[in-house]
């Protein structure tokens, strides 16, 4: 069964564990400092 990770990942995410669980598609993004300065996260 293919699995898709549909939550955000960051530098603390253990990618090896996710790969071992069969997850092969990841979503991640970049949030610039100017965004966090303007909007609450």
Order of alpha helices (4+ residues) and beta strands (2+ residues): alpha-alpha
